Amino acid sequence: MNPEVNSPVCGCDTQGTCDQPVVAKKETTVPDGAERTQSQRVFVPLVDIVEKDQQLTLVADLPGVDESGIDIAIEKNVLTIRGRISHAIPAGFQLRYEEYGVGDYERSFMLPNNIDRDGIQASMKDGVLRVTLPKVKQATTRRVPVVAG
């Protein structure tokens, strides 16, 4: 990484030795011919996907969203995560300057065929959404006895 004056640094706990750049929030785009039904900005949440033998786990950062503002839908093979925030300026105050873009979140993922759609679970804590996607149990080979008659 090329050091610059005022360059952003990673927020991890490496005490200045991390060379990962800070990733800016990315706003979603609207497909051609479509329009938004609300004036609220919509961002793409940052997501990590980790895999174990029996499951995939999506970990999404949704700052400002609580569990009542989360909507997770599965249609065909697409899992869509939507997070709604309620951004309110305190009474008696007026917003003069804003650096942190406030808006809702939305992101979709194609699900592989080996995911058990009925077993998907989600939990939310401190603005971090965890979606557990269990894998379908593999069919085991068994012998069928043949009887005479």
Steps between C-alpha positions, in 0.01 A plus 500: 500500500629840408488724812339839451411784728150443643478155341236279662621213712338175594305492825634160604707442813843467338631820658594672178656203322198412286522590132134444417329813367170613642215410268247776436129423509371424152152614398287259301401575144151477358460280190421678174129574466437469876448768760520502879173529688666681791743788510723326759849408383578127480849362564663163433600354838847354537475122545742225597411141406662217694458128443507199728436138410126520566416869439574837347474813715446851364610780733364838388576843645176699526574794731190670632270205425337298777329161474159656432643673191632183337322318219651182357322343203569199282349494155601221268877473561555860615543602864435872547591692814335838562570722796293809582615771733306772669729801484368778714664831577445581867224752577621858492801419280565555133746301290775734376762257373497125443798278422344167580244416236180376660272266313351156474693190393433235238699211359412177319682168469451201272461191716672180393286187470658338808339749746208382717258791447274389788787504750624856440527704822597860571603702804578869550723661761661845510433570132650168385271250328595130498315276256568128539444297185512128584605261228271216393601171655651276237302187423677194630536185298302210633443150376152377429461131582335290233275222618382202302142486393 
